[in-house]
């Protein structure tokens, strides 16, 4: 499918029906599969034959969606997971272990901050955080001899800081470690991190990829470009005794990383997406290119409106010419800066609460990035567990409002905002 452009791949990639087969991706709602011989099953478990052995590891419906997302990101393969958090966890555990170290951008989703600073710490994995606008010297200073990965969010949730992929990739590669980038907010429609040096991409597919708030899921995409034979990752170049001595780099070449993630981590952790959820996700992906254009167009109009209103203290949206990240946004997101706008009202937390309570069209939900306009107060919800210092590092003010601008008529969205501001 690589011969087609990304819009066509949204619709056509992944599932290719043959003569007389269903035109729409079928739901293979089965945990198990039937085989003609024990010999064939043995080959599946030895990883010497293609096919599905058990839905915890792979499934025809899920596999079709994985192939579509890999095509959209330009990777050699993908692994769908039960959530975005599971995707980030598996993406890291595939290459780090107890005693290892990770460098991460500080402006990331609050749940990911908790995963890194609490749960991974209990695993014996240390994570250092650096500012998203850190220069190369600052990133270098955070690297250690036991650093095994660098991580960042293309567009931070909810601070909306733009991650300089090329800068972080340059440092990571000098140290012989991969750069993992969470590309949830831009999606591959607005940014393809592999083209700027990223090695592995993750997504919470719950967000724009789904686009309708009907499934929770995640995905890991492998560029196939990182050299895991560089001496820093013996688990890829030495035999895996749990698979009769398979050597991932030798036996799977450029797909070594994503194969190991599937047959080792997914096998053991079981963070499996359901075929039904994969079916819903595929429906969302078919219109992703249309929705991302409208989300970005509407969000820019909302950001410009808010910036011009005297009752608004600050607006964060990298599509604004006044944004400190505008140049990076033009570089990484030339077709639009996605659909989320963060802003603070004069009057702080109390004003934010009054404003949100008076919205009619936009609803208060613990979600972001679907077709309907929604709002949330991160400091009270998604980032509630963070300390004041962590909130500041993540760019989350106590009065910050995160508005996920939907694909409704933008004039209706603006009228809703005007009415709520008048009440404040």
PyMOL commands that set and color helices and strands:
alter all, ss='L'
color gray80, all
select helices_A, chain A and resi 6-12+38-45+60-73+84-93+110-122+136-142+165-174+187-190+193-196+234-237+241-243+248-269+275-286+288-307+326-332+348-357+378-380+388-393+410-423
alter helices_A, ss='H'
color red, helices_A
select strands_A, chain A and resi 77-81+101-105+126-130+147-153+178-182+200-204+218-222+312-316+340-345+363-364+374-376+400-404
alter strands_A, ss='S'
color yellow, strands_A
deselect
rebuild
show_as cartoon
